[in-house]
Amino acid sequence: MKHIQAVPQLHTDMHRSMYTELEIKYEEDYRLAWYYMDVKPRLCCSPALISEIQQWYDELVSPACPHNVRYIALASRVPGVFNLGGDLNLFIELIRNGDREGLMRYATSCIDTLFRHYTHLGRDITTISLVQGDALGGGMEFAISGDVLIAERSAKMGMPEILFNLFPGMGAYSFLSRKVGEVQAERMILGGCLYSAGELHDMGIVDVLAEDGQGEQAVLDYIYREERAQNGYQAFRQAKQYCNPVRYEELENITTAWVDAALRLENKSLRMMERLVSRQSARTCPVR
């Protein structure tokens, strides 16, 4: 297999200073835009991160955007971590305050973002997730919502929400059941286990299994393959979504059930959530 060599000079017309949680890079020769998550002190789906991703999506599809983008690749700048999931600190605060509106606002912003990812931003764009570390809960939901999931061999993914008496409510069941069937999706969600990238590749959830350190090259190699038969790839992807689509109303109804369940959590479950926050924070970089 011929490898595409990375472009030595990346085009960074949208500078990091425009964002606090994202780093954007363009590789014009491949019509590729990278967006790297970099949230401190804990790489989770914070409201700020979700807002910046939405803002960048808007800029990318704007008629004023100077870039001809055909592929977008979501990755992380935090070594060993793709994304650790929902903002558990925020969840605890909102639940203890009985703030249903706040929970619903957060959850809706998450499914809005994932649905845009799933529907290619309403454009002829292939959405790629590159997982080079742990993807938990909402982080895994984001990763599996795109067209292509590429993971390095040491990556691990899972949904631990059942450990604090909840479930992943921003798309996990919807996306997983389309990929591996309802029974396997239920086992994964209610089991609360971590899976290796190799196991997920065997299941058909990970599309491309890359060796450690080769994830970005694997993205370029995938683009090379798709470009050789772009019409066929695009048409087949449309056929898949026609056959068994994930509709926004489905995500919305599940999210509402998640919010109601979250508000029923008792102190024991919230204390477990707090312990998970501490463990996950200890694995990420110190506050900048």
Backbone bond lengths (Angstrom), bond angles and torsions (degrees), N, CA, C in turn:
res aa  C-N    CA-C-N  psi(-1)  N-CA   C-N-CA  omega(-1)  CA-C   N-CA-C  phi
1 M - - - 1.464 - - 1.521 109.53 -
2 K 1.296 115.19 125.37 1.457 119.90 177.40 1.523 109.54 -70.19
3 H 1.322 116.33 136.08 1.460 121.24 179.20 1.516 109.79 -99.68
4 I 1.329 115.64 140.63 1.462 120.78 171.45 1.517 107.24 -83.14
5 Q 1.297 117.59 129.15 1.449 121.15 178.27 1.525 109.82 -83.26
6 A 1.317 114.90 137.97 1.463 119.12 -179.57 1.522 109.90 -62.29
7 V 1.323 115.22 143.99 1.458 120.26 178.66 1.523 108.78 -71.88
8 P 1.334 119.19 127.88 1.464 120.48 -177.78 1.521 113.14 -60.83
9 Q 1.331 117.11 -39.29 1.459 120.50 -176.58 1.520 109.23 -109.63
10 L 1.320 116.38 110.94 1.454 120.88 177.20 1.524 108.90 -85.03
11 H 1.326 115.50 142.16 1.464 120.40 179.54 1.520 108.60 -89.93
12 T 1.303 117.73 119.93 1.456 121.92 -176.11 1.518 109.64 -122.00
13 D 1.319 115.20 64.56 1.463 119.55 -176.45 1.527 112.20 -70.96
14 M 1.359 116.85 -31.36 1.455 119.38 172.90 1.521 106.10 -93.53
15 H 1.334 117.48 109.19 1.452 120.71 -171.55 1.520 111.09 -79.45
16 R 1.329 114.62 157.10 1.456 121.29 179.07 1.528 111.26 -56.59
17 S 1.336 117.49 -30.01 1.462 120.56 -176.51 1.522 112.49 -62.54
18 M 1.322 117.96 -19.49 1.459 120.44 178.05 1.518 111.80 -71.82
19 Y 1.337 116.11 -20.20 1.454 121.28 -176.03 1.518 109.83 -130.83
20 T 1.321 115.61 157.77 1.458 120.53 174.33 1.521 111.67 -110.34
21 E 1.332 117.98 -19.83 1.461 121.68 -175.16 1.532 112.90 -114.04
22 L 1.310 117.73 -7.27 1.462 122.38 -175.76 1.521 110.93 -128.13
23 E 1.326 114.93 150.92 1.465 122.13 167.41 1.522 106.94 -123.89
24 I 1.315 117.41 126.94 1.462 122.79 -176.24 1.518 109.75 -110.63
25 K 1.330 116.58 134.06 1.459 121.61 175.19 1.524 108.87 -138.10
26 Y 1.328 114.92 142.55 1.462 121.14 179.09 1.522 110.58 -115.48
27 E 1.306 115.95 138.00 1.457 122.78 170.63 1.524 106.08 -117.92
28 E 1.320 114.40 90.54 1.458 121.16 -170.59 1.534 111.84 -60.56
29 D 1.339 118.05 -35.70 1.465 120.51 -177.56 1.520 112.26 -62.02
30 Y 1.327 116.11 -26.02 1.462 119.84 -179.77 1.522 112.45 -108.02
31 R 1.333 116.38 6.05 1.470 121.60 -176.85 1.532 110.37 52.30
32 L 1.316 114.27 41.78 1.462 122.41 -173.97 1.524 110.66 -117.13
33 A 1.331 115.74 135.34 1.461 121.84 172.96 1.523 108.50 -120.99
34 W 1.320 115.33 124.78 1.464 121.37 174.21 1.520 108.66 -93.61
35 Y 1.321 117.15 141.79 1.465 119.85 167.42 1.528 108.15 -133.69
36 Y 1.339 113.25 113.07 1.452 122.78 -174.97 1.533 109.95 -98.01
37 M 1.322 115.99 128.31 1.458 120.65 176.05 1.528 109.16 -80.03
38 D 1.341 116.31 139.68 1.465 120.80 178.89 1.525 108.21 -152.77
39 V 1.326 114.82 79.36 1.464 121.82 -176.52 1.525 108.75 -104.76
40 K 1.308 117.45 131.37 1.461 122.80 177.66 1.531 108.87 -118.46
41 P 1.360 118.07 146.93 1.463 127.41 1.61 1.522 113.83 -86.32
42 R 1.312 119.30 -5.73 1.460 122.18 -175.61 1.514 108.19 -134.66
43 L 1.345 116.28 120.27 1.454 119.53 -176.22 1.526 109.01 -75.92
44 C 1.314 115.42 88.98 1.459 122.08 178.62 1.526 108.55 -125.00
45 C 1.316 115.42 176.74 1.472 120.67 178.05 1.526 108.66 -81.43
46 S 1.312 115.88 71.04 1.461 120.87 -179.05 1.526 109.78 -72.26
47 P 1.332 117.75 156.39 1.466 119.59 175.12 1.522 112.80 -55.33
48 A 1.340 116.90 -37.05 1.465 119.63 179.63 1.519 111.23 -65.07
49 L 1.332 117.50 -42.78 1.466 120.61 178.59 1.521 110.86 -63.19
50 I 1.323 116.65 -47.35 1.470 120.19 -179.58 1.524 110.09 -59.50
51 S 1.325 116.95 -42.62 1.464 120.96 -179.89 1.529 111.34 -63.23
52 E 1.336 117.07 -42.10 1.460 119.55 -178.69 1.531 111.81 -69.22
53 I 1.331 117.22 -37.14 1.465 119.21 176.30 1.520 110.15 -62.21
54 Q 1.330 116.58 -44.17 1.465 120.15 178.22 1.532 110.71 -61.58
55 Q 1.323 116.15 -42.32 1.470 120.09 179.66 1.527 110.32 -61.79
56 W 1.335 115.98 -44.12 1.465 118.88 -179.69 1.520 111.26 -66.44
57 Y 1.326 118.07 -39.84 1.469 120.30 175.31 1.529 110.31 -56.36
58 D 1.339 115.91 -44.80 1.468 119.45 179.92 1.526 110.97 -60.24
59 E 1.325 116.35 -43.25 1.463 120.14 -179.52 1.526 111.29 -66.46
60 L 1.317 116.07 -36.78 1.456 120.73 -176.26 1.524 111.95 -66.32
61 V 1.331 117.08 -37.15 1.469 120.38 -177.73 1.527 112.22 -95.26
62 S 1.317 117.02 2.01 1.456 120.07 177.95 1.527 110.95 -68.97
63 P 1.327 118.52 143.28 1.468 120.30 175.39 1.529 112.55 -58.02
64 A 1.324 116.42 -22.16 1.463 119.97 -178.82 1.531 113.01 -83.25
65 C 1.319 118.24 -6.59 1.462 120.29 -178.18 1.527 109.94 -66.67
66 P 1.327 118.70 127.04 1.468 121.28 -176.36 1.528 114.14 -82.19
67 H 1.337 118.07 -2.41 1.455 121.16 -173.54 1.522 111.41 -102.63
68 N 1.314 115.51 138.09 1.465 122.11 175.80 1.524 107.64 -94.15
69 V 1.327 116.76 89.62 1.457 121.96 -172.71 1.521 110.81 -102.09
70 R 1.313 115.66 128.35 1.470 122.97 177.18 1.530 111.44 -114.58
71 Y 1.345 116.30 -20.13 1.459 121.73 179.98 1.524 109.15 -135.06
72 I 1.336 116.88 140.60 1.460 120.76 170.02 1.523 107.60 -125.49
73 A 1.330 116.38 139.06 1.459 121.64 -177.58 1.520 109.95 -125.51
74 L 1.324 115.83 120.22 1.458 122.89 178.64 1.520 109.25 -92.22
75 A 1.328 117.18 128.38 1.462 122.16 -179.46 1.525 108.30 -147.00
76 S 1.340 115.92 -172.68 1.460 121.32 -177.16 1.511 110.35 -129.50
77 R 1.334 115.57 149.17 1.449 121.92 174.09 1.538 112.06 -97.35
78 V 1.322 118.15 -2.05 1.456 121.77 -178.63 1.524 108.80 -95.44
79 P 1.323 119.31 115.60 1.465 120.81 -177.85 1.523 112.25 -57.35
80 G 1.329 116.26 131.31 1.453 121.37 176.40 1.509 115.60 80.75
81 V 1.338 117.48 -1.09 1.458 120.70 -177.97 1.530 109.42 -135.50
82 F 1.328 116.93 125.19 1.461 121.30 170.11 1.519 108.37 -85.96
83 N 1.333 116.16 -60.80 1.459 120.96 175.47 1.528 106.84 -167.04
84 L 1.331 116.71 133.62 1.459 121.47 -174.71 1.517 113.35 -92.23
85 G 1.327 118.36 9.92 1.460 120.95 170.77 1.507 114.47 100.61
86 G 1.324 114.96 -155.87 1.448 121.60 -174.92 1.520 113.35 -61.22
87 D 1.301 116.27 158.58 1.463 122.62 179.59 1.530 108.35 -78.51
88 L 1.334 115.99 87.16 1.459 120.79 -172.51 1.527 112.39 -64.28
89 N 1.323 117.58 -34.56 1.473 119.16 176.08 1.522 110.75 -59.30
90 L 1.322 115.52 -42.97 1.461 119.65 178.58 1.523 110.50 -66.41
91 F 1.336 116.77 -41.62 1.465 119.89 178.81 1.527 110.67 -56.61
92 I 1.325 116.35 -47.77 1.459 120.96 -177.20 1.524 110.55 -59.79
93 E 1.320 115.91 -45.67 1.468 120.05 -179.88 1.529 111.68 -61.91
94 L 1.321 116.27 -46.90 1.467 119.69 -177.47 1.522 111.49 -67.69
95 I 1.318 116.61 -39.32 1.469 119.97 -179.73 1.525 110.34 -65.89
96 R 1.319 116.91 -45.69 1.476 120.13 -179.21 1.528 111.73 -64.60
97 N 1.330 115.86 -28.73 1.474 119.66 177.09 1.521 112.89 -87.54
98 G 1.335 116.60 -1.99 1.467 119.70 -177.86 1.513 112.63 62.89
99 D 1.325 116.96 31.25 1.468 122.28 -173.79 1.531 110.84 -88.48
100 R 1.313 115.41 81.94 1.467 119.50 -179.07 1.524 111.25 -64.87
101 E 1.312 117.22 -39.57 1.462 120.80 -179.35 1.529 111.30 -62.12
102 G 1.337 116.32 -41.71 1.464 119.97 178.91 1.513 112.02 -65.13
103 L 1.335 117.43 -42.66 1.459 121.11 177.41 1.521 111.16 -62.39
104 M 1.319 116.21 -43.47 1.455 120.00 -179.20 1.524 111.16 -66.18
105 R 1.317 116.28 -37.63 1.464 119.97 178.91 1.534 110.26 -63.60
106 Y 1.327 116.36 -45.36 1.462 120.00 178.42 1.526 110.74 -62.96
107 A 1.329 116.83 -49.83 1.469 120.53 -176.87 1.525 111.32 -62.06
108 T 1.321 116.79 -38.94 1.465 120.14 179.62 1.517 111.23 -66.10
109 S 1.328 117.22 -38.18 1.467 119.11 177.85 1.529 110.66 -63.93
110 C 1.333 116.94 -33.95 1.465 120.68 178.60 1.525 111.10 -67.52
111 I 1.330 117.24 -48.54 1.470 117.86 -177.78 1.523 111.30 -70.92
112 D 1.331 117.49 -29.42 1.465 119.33 174.11 1.531 110.10 -59.15
113 T 1.330 116.01 -44.14 1.462 120.94 -178.26 1.513 111.24 -69.00
114 L 1.333 117.06 -45.94 1.460 120.37 179.92 1.523 111.56 -64.03
115 F 1.324 116.79 -36.45 1.463 119.17 -179.27 1.525 110.81 -68.75
116 R 1.308 117.28 -36.64 1.470 119.46 175.71 1.526 110.17 -65.19
117 H 1.326 116.76 -39.08 1.459 121.75 176.82 1.532 109.66 -61.69
118 Y 1.311 116.16 -46.78 1.466 122.76 -178.94 1.528 111.85 -63.67
119 T 1.315 117.15 -35.45 1.469 121.59 -177.21 1.527 112.45 -98.50
120 H 1.318 117.29 20.78 1.471 123.71 171.60 1.523 113.25 61.22
121 L 1.334 116.58 30.39 1.466 122.41 -179.12 1.531 111.75 60.51
122 G 1.341 116.18 21.23 1.461 119.94 -179.14 1.516 113.32 70.42
123 R 1.332 117.62 18.75 1.458 122.48 -178.04 1.526 110.10 -131.30
124 D 1.319 115.93 178.00 1.456 122.13 174.76 1.527 108.06 -83.30
125 I 1.337 115.07 69.42 1.465 122.14 -176.38 1.526 108.48 -127.32
126 T 1.324 116.51 132.60 1.456 121.79 173.92 1.523 108.36 -91.17
127 T 1.328 116.94 125.35 1.462 121.90 -178.29 1.522 109.40 -98.67
128 I 1.327 115.68 125.99 1.464 122.64 -175.76 1.527 108.89 -121.69
129 S 1.326 116.73 136.98 1.465 121.92 171.72 1.517 108.19 -112.45
130 L 1.325 116.51 129.97 1.460 122.06 176.39 1.525 108.12 -113.68
131 V 1.326 116.57 111.03 1.463 122.09 -177.64 1.525 108.50 -103.30
132 Q 1.325 115.68 116.23 1.464 122.05 -178.92 1.523 111.75 -118.99
133 G 1.298 116.49 19.86 1.461 121.66 179.65 1.507 108.59 -168.99
134 D 1.314 117.50 -153.59 1.459 121.71 -177.45 1.527 111.37 -78.30
135 A 1.324 115.37 133.86 1.464 122.42 174.46 1.521 106.80 -124.48
136 L 1.327 116.67 109.22 1.457 121.46 -174.21 1.518 110.90 -117.82
137 G 1.325 116.28 145.55 1.453 121.34 173.52 1.512 112.69 51.49
138 G 1.340 115.73 -119.28 1.456 120.41 179.94 1.517 113.24 -61.27
139 G 1.345 117.18 -26.54 1.457 119.68 175.58 1.511 111.35 -65.02
140 M 1.350 116.84 -41.33 1.456 120.11 176.30 1.521 110.60 -68.46
141 E 1.337 117.03 -39.03 1.462 120.06 178.25 1.530 110.76 -58.21
142 F 1.330 116.74 -43.50 1.464 120.18 178.48 1.529 110.06 -63.40
143 A 1.338 116.27 -44.12 1.464 120.17 -177.03 1.527 112.22 -61.35
144 I 1.328 117.50 -40.36 1.471 120.12 -175.38 1.522 112.92 -85.68
145 S 1.337 117.35 -3.97 1.468 119.28 -178.13 1.527 113.12 -82.80
146 G 1.325 117.49 -9.98 1.459 120.35 -178.42 1.515 112.94 -89.20
147 D 1.319 115.48 -178.17 1.464 121.57 -179.68 1.516 112.18 -73.65
148 V 1.327 116.65 -38.30 1.458 121.65 -172.89 1.528 109.02 -134.22
149 L 1.341 116.03 130.93 1.458 121.25 176.61 1.531 108.68 -115.72
150 I 1.315 115.04 115.20 1.462 122.56 177.77 1.525 107.30 -111.13
151 A 1.322 117.63 130.68 1.463 120.79 -178.36 1.519 110.30 -135.10
152 E 1.326 115.31 140.53 1.460 119.87 172.99 1.527 109.32 -77.55
153 R 1.319 115.89 153.52 1.463 121.66 -169.70 1.526 113.17 -57.83
154 S 1.314 119.35 -33.82 1.465 121.33 -177.27 1.530 113.13 -81.91
155 A 1.314 117.68 -5.17 1.464 120.80 -178.83 1.533 110.61 -67.47
156 K 1.316 114.84 150.02 1.463 121.44 175.36 1.520 108.79 -132.74
157 M 1.326 114.92 145.65 1.463 120.18 179.94 1.515 110.15 -138.39
158 G 1.306 115.15 150.50 1.453 119.84 178.58 1.506 111.26 179.62
159 M 1.319 115.21 173.67 1.462 122.01 -177.87 1.520 108.93 -128.57
160 P 1.343 117.24 98.11 1.471 121.22 -173.96 1.525 114.88 -85.54
161 E 1.326 118.26 5.69 1.469 120.18 -171.46 1.530 113.94 -56.70
162 I 1.333 117.36 -31.74 1.465 119.56 -178.50 1.530 110.98 -63.62
163 L 1.357 116.99 -22.01 1.461 120.90 179.54 1.520 111.41 -65.42
164 F 1.340 117.75 -26.49 1.467 119.41 174.28 1.530 110.41 -114.03
165 N 1.354 114.67 33.19 1.465 121.82 168.03 1.532 113.29 67.28
166 L 1.361 115.98 33.42 1.455 120.72 178.01 1.527 108.47 -134.09
167 F 1.286 118.00 -173.31 1.465 121.55 176.28 1.524 108.37 -140.15
168 P 1.332 118.38 157.63 1.469 120.18 179.20 1.528 109.90 -73.87
169 G 1.328 116.30 111.21 1.459 119.92 -168.06 1.507 116.30 -106.14
170 M 1.334 118.87 16.03 1.458 120.55 -177.91 1.528 111.87 -116.44
171 G 1.325 117.05 34.27 1.461 118.84 172.02 1.509 116.43 124.13
172 A 1.337 118.20 -6.92 1.464 120.21 -174.59 1.524 112.10 -56.18
173 Y 1.322 116.83 -53.31 1.467 119.25 -176.93 1.526 111.27 -66.58
174 S 1.307 116.73 -39.19 1.468 120.57 -178.98 1.522 111.01 -61.32
175 F 1.328 116.99 -48.92 1.465 120.03 -176.82 1.524 112.10 -75.78
176 L 1.332 116.98 -41.78 1.462 119.42 -178.80 1.521 112.00 -66.65
177 S 1.323 117.86 -40.78 1.471 119.78 -178.02 1.520 111.30 -64.05
178 R 1.331 118.00 -29.68 1.471 120.84 175.58 1.526 110.87 -71.90
179 K 1.330 116.41 -30.33 1.458 120.17 -175.67 1.532 112.85 -87.50
180 V 1.331 116.98 -43.06 1.471 119.41 -171.90 1.521 113.38 -125.27
181 G 1.329 118.04 2.50 1.462 120.82 179.97 1.519 112.28 93.47
182 E 1.304 115.64 160.17 1.453 121.55 -173.93 1.529 112.78 -66.63
183 V 1.334 117.59 -39.98 1.470 120.13 -176.61 1.524 110.97 -65.04
184 Q 1.334 116.90 -47.87 1.459 119.88 -179.58 1.523 111.07 -66.34
185 A 1.327 117.59 -38.87 1.467 120.46 177.65 1.521 110.44 -60.50
186 E 1.323 116.85 -42.69 1.467 120.46 179.40 1.524 111.00 -64.12
187 R 1.333 116.74 -42.17 1.468 120.05 178.69 1.525 111.23 -60.51
188 M 1.311 116.30 -42.39 1.457 119.66 -178.36 1.525 111.57 -67.06
189 I 1.319 116.94 -41.33 1.461 120.88 -176.64 1.530 111.31 -72.33
190 L 1.335 117.28 -44.78 1.461 120.15 -177.05 1.527 112.51 -82.13
191 G 1.341 117.55 -16.16 1.451 120.42 178.17 1.509 113.19 -79.36
192 G 1.334 117.22 -29.64 1.457 121.11 178.74 1.519 114.62 65.51
193 C 1.352 116.58 22.89 1.468 120.44 -175.05 1.526 111.94 -92.33
194 L 1.336 114.71 158.21 1.454 121.51 170.56 1.523 108.93 -91.50
195 Y 1.325 116.14 141.30 1.460 122.02 179.02 1.519 109.03 -120.93
196 S 1.316 115.83 141.80 1.461 119.49 176.08 1.524 109.51 -74.96
197 A 1.327 115.78 160.39 1.462 120.14 177.68 1.527 110.58 -59.93
198 G 1.341 116.21 -36.64 1.457 119.91 178.91 1.519 112.11 -63.80
199 E 1.323 117.19 -42.88 1.468 120.94 177.69 1.522 110.71 -62.34
200 L 1.316 116.70 -42.49 1.465 120.36 -179.39 1.524 111.25 -69.66
201 H 1.327 117.07 -30.56 1.459 120.16 175.29 1.525 109.86 -67.28
202 D 1.317 116.90 -41.54 1.465 120.44 177.78 1.531 111.28 -62.87
203 M 1.336 117.50 -33.72 1.466 121.63 178.63 1.523 112.43 -74.16
204 G 1.335 116.76 -20.76 1.454 120.40 -175.72 1.512 114.12 96.01
205 I 1.337 116.87 9.22 1.466 120.61 178.56 1.523 110.37 -83.77
206 V 1.314 117.05 -45.67 1.463 121.82 172.64 1.523 108.07 -84.93
207 D 1.312 116.49 125.99 1.465 121.22 -177.78 1.516 112.59 -82.24
208 V 1.332 116.03 -39.09 1.464 120.96 -178.08 1.520 108.25 -131.50
209 L 1.331 116.62 124.59 1.453 122.29 177.18 1.526 108.39 -100.80
210 A 1.316 116.19 118.37 1.466 121.63 -177.04 1.520 110.20 -110.20
211 E 1.309 116.40 152.07 1.454 120.28 173.32 1.528 109.00 -70.67
212 D 1.314 115.81 155.11 1.457 119.88 -179.31 1.525 110.51 -58.48
213 G 1.321 115.37 134.56 1.454 121.36 -179.11 1.516 114.19 85.61
214 Q 1.344 117.03 -5.19 1.465 121.16 -177.36 1.525 112.81 -110.50
215 G 1.335 117.19 12.21 1.460 120.34 -175.18 1.518 113.96 -62.57
216 E 1.326 117.45 -45.07 1.465 119.37 -178.15 1.532 110.19 -66.84
217 Q 1.334 116.99 -38.05 1.459 119.12 176.45 1.530 110.31 -64.75
218 A 1.335 116.88 -35.82 1.462 120.54 178.30 1.528 111.29 -63.81
219 V 1.332 116.90 -34.35 1.467 120.31 175.31 1.526 110.01 -63.22
220 L 1.327 116.87 -46.46 1.460 120.60 179.47 1.526 111.40 -63.96
221 D 1.334 116.66 -39.43 1.465 119.94 177.97 1.524 110.85 -63.48
222 Y 1.340 116.44 -39.40 1.461 119.63 178.10 1.531 110.68 -63.22
223 I 1.328 116.00 -44.46 1.471 119.45 179.11 1.523 110.25 -59.53
224 Y 1.317 116.91 -40.78 1.473 121.00 177.78 1.525 110.55 -57.64
225 R 1.341 116.82 -45.13 1.470 119.69 -179.71 1.521 111.57 -66.07
226 E 1.334 116.37 -43.78 1.466 118.32 -178.24 1.528 111.36 -66.93
227 E 1.320 116.93 -38.35 1.458 120.01 -179.17 1.529 111.93 -61.24
228 R 1.325 117.73 -29.46 1.464 121.09 -179.47 1.527 111.75 -70.85
229 A 1.321 117.51 -21.30 1.471 120.90 -179.87 1.524 109.35 -142.58
230 Q 1.327 115.74 47.83 1.457 121.64 -171.77 1.529 112.22 -58.31
231 N 1.312 117.33 -43.69 1.462 120.19 -178.90 1.523 111.33 -60.52
232 G 1.316 116.12 -42.68 1.457 120.12 179.68 1.513 112.62 -66.65
233 Y 1.329 117.03 -43.53 1.466 120.80 178.25 1.528 110.52 -60.27
234 Q 1.327 115.19 -47.04 1.465 119.26 -176.66 1.520 111.40 -64.32
235 A 1.331 116.75 -43.78 1.462 120.64 -179.26 1.526 111.04 -65.44
236 F 1.341 116.70 -41.05 1.463 119.77 179.37 1.521 111.10 -64.36
237 R 1.346 116.41 -39.34 1.463 120.14 178.74 1.531 110.82 -62.74
238 Q 1.310 116.88 -39.84 1.456 120.46 175.99 1.522 110.83 -62.70
239 A 1.334 116.44 -42.48 1.459 120.53 -179.76 1.528 111.10 -61.15
240 K 1.336 117.03 -41.03 1.463 121.07 178.50 1.527 110.97 -59.83
241 Q 1.319 116.33 -43.62 1.459 119.04 -177.84 1.526 112.01 -74.20
242 Y 1.311 117.55 -28.88 1.462 119.67 173.79 1.526 110.66 -66.73
243 C 1.340 115.77 -37.13 1.459 121.05 -173.38 1.521 112.21 -70.11
244 N 1.319 116.61 -45.68 1.466 119.73 -175.30 1.518 109.89 -148.58
245 P 1.325 117.19 69.06 1.472 120.30 -172.00 1.530 112.96 -74.35
246 V 1.316 115.13 150.48 1.459 121.20 166.71 1.522 106.44 -90.75
247 R 1.298 116.76 117.78 1.469 120.89 -178.14 1.527 109.86 -97.59
248 Y 1.332 114.74 149.96 1.458 119.45 -178.22 1.525 111.17 -58.73
249 E 1.337 117.10 -38.74 1.467 120.66 -178.52 1.527 111.15 -60.44
250 E 1.327 116.56 -34.50 1.468 120.57 177.25 1.520 110.40 -63.85
251 L 1.325 116.62 -48.51 1.461 120.49 178.29 1.527 111.09 -60.87
252 E 1.314 116.23 -40.03 1.464 121.55 -178.78 1.526 111.22 -63.76
253 N 1.328 117.02 -43.94 1.468 120.67 -179.65 1.531 111.07 -66.09
254 I 1.334 116.71 -41.45 1.465 120.13 179.35 1.518 110.36 -66.00
255 T 1.323 116.86 -40.12 1.461 120.77 178.37 1.518 111.46 -62.20
256 T 1.316 117.30 -39.10 1.465 120.52 176.97 1.522 110.66 -62.07
257 A 1.339 116.59 -41.68 1.465 120.07 176.44 1.522 110.81 -63.09
258 W 1.341 116.93 -37.02 1.464 121.27 178.77 1.531 110.65 -64.66
259 V 1.310 117.33 -44.21 1.467 121.16 179.99 1.530 110.06 -61.70
260 D 1.320 117.10 -45.42 1.464 120.22 179.65 1.527 110.94 -62.26
261 A 1.337 116.71 -40.67 1.468 120.37 178.93 1.519 111.14 -66.66
262 A 1.340 117.00 -40.06 1.460 120.71 -179.75 1.525 111.00 -61.23
263 L 1.319 117.02 -39.32 1.461 120.47 -178.51 1.526 112.29 -71.23
264 R 1.324 117.86 -13.60 1.468 121.17 177.15 1.532 112.77 -90.84
265 L 1.341 117.42 -4.13 1.455 119.76 -178.09 1.534 111.30 -65.09
266 E 1.320 115.39 141.87 1.459 121.32 179.40 1.531 109.98 -100.38
267 N 1.316 116.28 174.65 1.467 121.51 -174.36 1.523 112.63 -57.77
268 K 1.319 118.17 -36.10 1.464 121.10 -179.73 1.525 110.42 -58.81
269 S 1.316 116.69 -44.86 1.465 121.47 179.66 1.518 111.12 -68.52
270 L 1.318 116.80 -37.87 1.464 119.90 179.58 1.527 110.90 -67.72
271 R 1.335 117.44 -34.99 1.465 119.80 176.93 1.524 110.94 -66.59
272 M 1.323 116.90 -37.67 1.467 120.15 175.26 1.522 110.20 -63.54
273 M 1.327 116.94 -39.73 1.451 121.31 177.16 1.527 110.22 -61.07
274 E 1.321 117.27 -42.04 1.459 121.36 178.73 1.526 111.35 -62.61
275 R 1.337 117.36 -38.92 1.466 120.11 178.61 1.523 110.99 -65.46
276 L 1.332 116.63 -37.48 1.466 120.00 177.63 1.522 111.11 -65.97
277 V 1.327 117.12 -37.68 1.472 120.54 176.64 1.520 109.78 -59.94
278 S 1.330 117.27 -45.27 1.463 121.40 -178.73 1.518 111.59 -62.55
279 R 1.339 116.78 -43.73 1.465 120.34 -179.68 1.525 110.94 -64.69
280 Q 1.339 115.85 -43.44 1.457 119.26 -177.03 1.520 111.17 -70.45
281 S 1.322 118.29 -37.63 1.460 121.25 179.63 1.518 111.17 -64.84
282 A 1.325 116.32 -34.35 1.461 120.26 -178.37 1.513 112.20 -68.10
283 R 1.345 117.79 -19.08 1.463 121.67 -177.57 1.508 113.13 -92.21
284 T 1.322 118.05 -9.14 1.453 120.68 -178.96 1.516 110.68 -102.73
285 C 1.310 116.13 -179.70 1.467 120.92 -175.35 1.523 111.02 -73.58
286 P 1.337 118.56 157.25 1.452 121.17 176.22 1.518 111.66 -66.58
287 V 1.320 115.01 162.99 1.462 120.47 -179.51 1.517 109.70 -60.82
288 R 1.351 116.67 135.49 1.467 119.35 179.72 1.533 110.17 -77.35
